[in-house]
């Protein structure tokens, strides 16, 4: 199955609920008027696009309708796809051009963080890059064991210490090991942390200081992993983490298990944080680089 087919299949639940309702609504109107836009906005909000983002989308579509002189309500669907793509575009490319580059992965427990790291490592290995994983989630022994399994599956090196070790020390060791072995990419796991725990955020700041000291000129990504099935809660988490620490991008997992795929728009347009990867299945190659045009097409493509 190709990239686009996987994304389309992964968004099936969202498309079958939200987008089909939009289609039915548009077909019920004989003209484009304010009532149509009110219903469209309401359906977008129900699809977890977010209140403000839904309003901005409708205003943009209104403007295009006027500019193009559109009178057929079913034409709104095409404008919806284009508006979504325009909103989502920008910043989705990972900045990993230096050797080594470092990726710090954060997020609360249960979102698929460690699995995401394993899949990221696999993607980079398939590109021929040498990868070092840093098991800096030292509060949970299972996290270290799980990351070790992923390291073996993907062919990546792993740096670990015993449970309860200083996470910042693990990051330091990971950087040292990567330099010695000539790794292209360092990916560091961190403890599943709740955004309201100050000492955990302090720990993240300590890790960042070590990265800035040891790799001052390296490309650095701080990726927040979010569970798409939580809908607007994912948006709230992203906002809290963004306010507490610098996030460069989002990895949105479990899109295949939810009808809340519209949350991608709420995160990108509402918070200004680009989505870098999306998870559309359980397999090792089901973590897909985010593409705004493909996503918008897969989300809003009409059933024939």
Number of C-alpha atoms within 10 A of each C-alpha: 7 7 14 15 12 19 27 22 17 25 25 20 19 22 25 15 15 22 22 16 15 22 18 11 16 22 13 12 14 12 15 18 12 10 11 19 18 12 14 23 24 17 19 22 20 17 22 25 28 24 15 13 24 25 19 16 22 21 14 14 20 18 12 15 18 10 9 8 9 15 14 14 19 20 13 24 18 14 18 20 18 18 18 23 19 14 20 26 17 16 16 19 14 18 15 17 12 13 18 23 22 26 24 24 25 25 26 18 14 11 22 18 26 27 19 24 24 26 24 22 28 23 19 16 17 12 9 10 15 21 28 28 29 31 29 31 28 22 17 14 13 12 22 24 13 14 23 21 15 23 22 12 14 20 17 22 20 23 23 22 17 13 17 12 14 16 26 22 16 24 27 19 16 24 28 15 19 26 16 9 13 14 19 21 27 29 27 27 28 28 23 20 18 15 20 12 9 12 10 16 17 13 16 20 16 15 23 19 14 16 20 13 11 13 18 11 13 17 17 25 19 19 24 26 29 28 24 28 20 17 22 19 14 21 25 15 21 23 18 14 20 17 11 16 15 14 20 22 25 26 27 30 26 22 26 24 19 17 23 24 28 27 27 28 25 26 25 21 23 20 15 17 23 25 29 22 23 27 29 22 19 13 9 18 14 19 28 22 18 24 21 22 17 15 22 23 19 21 25 24 17 14 9 3
